[in-house]
Amino acid sequence: MAAKQHSRRESSAMTLFKTQSLRRRLVLISLITTGLTLLLANFAYISLEYYLAKRDTENKLQVLGDVISDRITAALTFNDKALLESNLNTLQSDGAIVRGCIYRQDQTLAASYHSKAHERIDCPNYLPRVDTLKTYNFSRFFPVTRAEEPIGTLYIESSRDQLLERFFQFLVFSIIIMLTAFALALFLANKLKDVISRPMRELSDTLTEILNKKVYSIRATKTNNDELGDLVDLFNRLLTTIDDENQSLKASEERFRKLTALSPVGIFQVDPNQNLQYVNQRWRDIHGMTNDHPDLQDWFEMINPKDLVNVQEAWNRLVLDQESIALEIRLTRPDMAYTWIHLMASALYDRDGQLLGYLGAISDISELKAAQVQMETLAFFDPLTGLANRRLFKNRLVTSVKGAIRSGKSMALMFLDMDQFKRVNDTLGHDAGDVLLKEVSNRLSNTVRENDTVSRIGGDEFTILLTDISSVQDVRAVAEKILRAMSKPIRVKGQDILTSVSIGITMTPDDSTDTNVLMKNADLAMYSAKEQGRNNFQFFSEEMNHSILEHLAIEKEINEAIERNQFTLFYQPKISLFDYRTTGVETLIRWQHPDKGIITPDNFIPVAEETGQIIDIGNWVLEQACRQISSLIRKNIMPADAKVAVNLSAKQFTDPDLAGRIRNVLEITEIPPRCLELEITESTLMDDVEAAIRIMQEIKSTGVSIAIDDFGTGYSSLSYIKRFPIDVLKVDRSFVMDIPDDKNDMAITAAVIAMAHKLDLNVVAEGVETDEQLQYLRLNNCDEGQGYLFSRPLSLGQLHQYLVISAERRSNSYEI
Ligand SMILES: Nc1nc2c(ncn2[C@@H]2O[C@H](COP(=O)(O)O[C@H]3[C@@H](O)[C@H](n4cnc5c(=O)[nH]c(N)nc54)O[C@@H]3COP(=O)(O)O)[C@@H](O)[C@H]2O)c(=O)[nH]1
């Protein structure tokens, strides 16, 4: 308990001490240290003094006692009081001796002495016992002996007063010294205060000033070069560091403010208690808020109810798990404007990882969303016709097939391709083409039910999905309805245009349930409809697939034929209808198949055209024909002004290397450019008239001639023919073959010849087989003819022979 009280007192004293100013504590410590040191020193000194004085007195008593006891032996034996007293009186020499007493052996007083200063202190009549002797003086008993026989006792008592007086004097002296030392300590402590406490005070004042003024450029003054000076240096360095950091913090804060002010993004900060702490102007603009201190609750109230749950969940993740969040939110602003925003936010920590709040950025994505909607519309709908596009069609096809499988009903897929759309586009322009497409789209949409999907999947290609089909008859009825709808003329740019479509139809699940297969089926059926003469519909059949397989087999075989040099060239002469000279030859390829014999080009050129193999084949034909005919010309077997005509396929015609290739062939085969003529079908040229003109100009720049092949079948307009840089026009065999039976064809043939002459073109009639045809052509001034009447296509050897014979006949003036 006492210990507890003691320790409590001690701790409260310590607390009191610790709360004192440093200066006071320094003074206290100095005084306590000085006081304790002096006290201890004085105590030690006094104790030593006392001990030494006591020892001196005792020694002195011993000496006196020994001397006197020795001297008084006889006097005591004889009880000579006077002598005894005389001996005792020697004690007078020592002022400190209080009394001296001599006792006989029977312990009675024999003689006594006392100092004058202690008259009242007499010797007791009997020898006092040591334990009963009550005196604060020093005293001692000495036995008096004679022949070692005790005969009495000497008692001497010395006063302590002198000792005490000396002690007292010393104490007074010590106190004076202590007080002086205290004063000195106080003085030194004050000095120490100046040395230690003042710089500290100054540091503290500087710090207070910095804190009050918030000016971190203030520095403490260094007055000492000691440890305190070092402390001031360190303090100033610390201030410099703080100042630097403060400056950089200010700069970064300024940057942040400027950035946020200029930011196209709305920036906000929320404190850990979820109060909106800061928002920039852009944030206010996006939210249409003018309030200086917007409230987070107000912001939450702007959120579209459809997004509220999402936002709450994300917000909880942010504030509870400190997870970063990013989400798109719809807001209704105070001015009722509907806004889409993109919000990103994450927790903000200080350097020590203490949560400062949440920082976020908001951008207005309303325009982006609108564009997205527009893009989605564009992504799924054809902008011209408003019909579903290929992508939406494919989605619907997948869904419809699944629906058909589920419901057990049938679905029909129609693939429609407009007949001759390209011609309208090329002749009347793209605006007209657009009008046509829109009208066709309308008619198609009006022909089917609302549940059915009409799509425009390419330029002039459409698809129709007919769902819930009960019988093939229903599909047939729809296809017929479409053909009927298309048969009415469409008014475009003041002209009535007649258009038609070719329709391929496939059914699910009967034909397939695979959407890709269905697409392929419908496509095949559509091509079949085209082949059947257009403006009709065809249902898919397995035979169509077989023709595809056959197609693939041919493709493979063509590759082998190229590798194994199975192609050969035949030449069909062209004859002048004025003098029956051979004006040239048309090169016609043949395939010498090892198993199937000679295969004519109609059976492999279309496949080679589709697969692109025609480029290699065509290049080979061009080079080989030029080489062979050049050789015949050089040998004078072929007339020097005769031409070799080479057919160019559509793919070859659009090959960007064509002109270069021609130049190269002319060079390596050494055939004069005027001896080479390229035949390009009318339909190839009409695919893209402007491009065709450009390519033909390039071809013409090589010096070779161009002939339009199969003229009359490609629906070309006279205005284009006028612009084509061509030399020859070949009237298609289909017009010649019905001469003289078909008056129309005859009239067309005559008109074409006349028109070609007006355009300064040479006219060649194809497929001349009969004399009547020849006569009619001659009558109409057709320049040249080509056909079985003159010669079938000939091998090189046969041509050689033919030319030799013709030359001979000519020299014999033979005429047909
Ligand atoms: N791109 C290339 N096409 C070529 C090449 N070689 C030929 N062809 C084209 O193939 C088509 C068929 O040609 P082909 O079987 O050789 O038939 C030609 C003649 O044999 C045939 N002809 C000629 N005269 C008559 C005739 O009096 N009666 C009749 N029934 N047929 C006749 O006509 C074909 C030539 O026609 P054209 O080319 O229109 O002048 C054919 O389109 C060839 O062009 C080639 O190397 N590359």
The ligand as an SDF file (V2000), in Angstrom:
LIG
                    3D

 47 52  0  0  0  0  0  0  0  0999 V2000
  -11.4850  -17.0470 -123.5660 N   0  0  0  0  0  0  0  0  0  0  0  0
  -11.3770  -17.8850 -124.5490 C   0  0  0  0  0  0  0  0  0  0  0  0
  -12.4630  -18.3390 -125.1680 N   0  0  0  0  0  0  0  0  0  0  0  0
  -12.3100  -19.1830 -126.1480 C   0  0  0  0  0  0  0  0  0  0  0  0
  -11.0460  -19.6380 -126.5280 C   0  0  0  0  0  0  0  0  0  0  0  0
  -11.2410  -20.5050 -127.5620 N   0  0  0  0  0  0  0  0  0  0  0  0
  -12.5380  -20.5670 -127.7710 C   0  0  0  0  0  0  0  0  0  0  0  0
  -13.1720  -19.7870 -126.9350 N   0  0  0  0  0  0  0  0  0  0  0  0
  -14.5760  -19.5230 -126.8430 C   0  0  0  0  0  0  0  0  0  0  0  0
  -15.2280  -20.7180 -126.6030 O   0  0  0  0  0  0  0  0  0  0  0  0
  -16.4950  -20.6720 -127.1980 C   0  0  0  0  0  0  0  0  0  0  0  0
  -16.6960  -21.8930 -128.0010 C   0  0  0  0  0  0  0  0  0  0  0  0
  -15.6790  -21.9760 -128.9860 O   0  0  0  0  0  0  0  0  0  0  0  0
  -15.6190  -23.1270 -129.9980 P   0  0  0  0  0  0  0  0  0  0  0  0
  -16.2210  -24.3460 -129.4530 O   0  0  0  0  0  0  0  0  0  0  0  0
  -14.2540  -23.1660 -130.4790 O   0  0  0  0  0  0  0  0  0  0  0  0
  -16.5530  -22.6140 -131.1040 O   0  0  0  0  0  0  0  0  0  0  0  0
  -16.1010  -21.6350 -132.0050 C   0  0  0  0  0  0  0  0  0  0  0  0
  -16.2950  -22.1320 -133.3960 C   0  0  0  0  0  0  0  0  0  0  0  0
  -15.9790  -23.4610 -133.5370 O   0  0  0  0  0  0  0  0  0  0  0  0
  -17.7660  -21.8860 -133.6120 C   0  0  0  0  0  0  0  0  0  0  0  0
  -18.0880  -21.7400 -135.0190 N   0  0  0  0  0  0  0  0  0  0  0  0
  -17.4080  -21.1070 -135.9760 C   0  0  0  0  0  0  0  0  0  0  0  0
  -18.0720  -21.1640 -137.1400 N   0  0  0  0  0  0  0  0  0  0  0  0
  -19.1960  -21.8280 -136.9430 C   0  0  0  0  0  0  0  0  0  0  0  0
  -20.2800  -22.1770 -137.6920 C   0  0  0  0  0  0  0  0  0  0  0  0
  -20.3310  -21.8590 -138.9030 O   0  0  0  0  0  0  0  0  0  0  0  0
  -21.3030  -22.8500 -137.1360 N   0  0  0  0  0  0  0  0  0  0  0  0
  -21.2410  -23.1820 -135.8000 C   0  0  0  0  0  0  0  0  0  0  0  0
  -22.2670  -23.8500 -135.3160 N   0  0  0  0  0  0  0  0  0  0  0  0
  -20.2370  -22.8590 -135.0670 N   0  0  0  0  0  0  0  0  0  0  0  0
  -19.2350  -22.1820 -135.5680 C   0  0  0  0  0  0  0  0  0  0  0  0
  -18.0030  -20.6670 -132.9510 O   0  0  0  0  0  0  0  0  0  0  0  0
  -17.0610  -20.4790 -131.9180 C   0  0  0  0  0  0  0  0  0  0  0  0
  -16.3440  -19.1860 -132.1300 C   0  0  0  0  0  0  0  0  0  0  0  0
  -17.2280  -18.2260 -131.7360 O   0  0  0  0  0  0  0  0  0  0  0  0
  -16.7250  -16.7740 -131.3770 P   0  0  0  0  0  0  0  0  0  0  0  0
  -15.6320  -16.8780 -130.3910 O   0  0  0  0  0  0  0  0  0  0  0  0
  -17.9130  -16.0960 -130.8560 O   0  0  0  0  0  0  0  0  0  0  0  0
  -16.2510  -16.2310 -132.6740 O   0  0  0  0  0  0  0  0  0  0  0  0
  -16.5410  -19.4510 -128.0480 C   0  0  0  0  0  0  0  0  0  0  0  0
  -17.2800  -18.4600 -127.4790 O   0  0  0  0  0  0  0  0  0  0  0  0
  -15.1490  -19.0190 -128.1240 C   0  0  0  0  0  0  0  0  0  0  0  0
  -14.9920  -17.6210 -128.1900 O   0  0  0  0  0  0  0  0  0  0  0  0
   -9.9340  -19.1510 -125.8740 C   0  0  0  0  0  0  0  0  0  0  0  0
   -8.7630  -19.4970 -126.1840 O   0  0  0  0  0  0  0  0  0  0  0  0
  -10.1410  -18.2760 -124.8820 N   0  0  0  0  0  0  0  0  0  0  0  0
  1  2  1  0
  2  3  2  0
  2 47  1  0
  3  4  1  0
  4  5  2  0
  4  8  1  0
  5  6  1  0
  5 45  1  0
  6  7  2  0
  7  8  1  0
  8  9  1  0
  9 10  1  0
  9 43  1  0
 10 11  1  0
 11 12  1  0
 11 41  1  0
 12 13  1  0
 13 14  1  0
 14 15  2  0
 14 16  1  0
 14 17  1  0
 17 18  1  0
 18 19  1  0
 18 34  1  0
 19 20  1  0
 19 21  1  0
 21 22  1  0
 21 33  1  0
 22 23  1  0
 22 32  1  0
 23 24  2  0
 24 25  1  0
 25 26  1  0
 25 32  2  0
 26 27  2  0
 26 28  1  0
 28 29  1  0
 29 30  1  0
 29 31  2  0
 31 32  1  0
 33 34  1  0
 34 35  1  0
 35 36  1  0
 36 37  1  0
 37 38  2  0
 37 39  1  0
 37 40  1  0
 41 42  1  0
 41 43  1  0
 43 44  1  0
 45 46  2  0
 45 47  1  0
M  END
$$$$
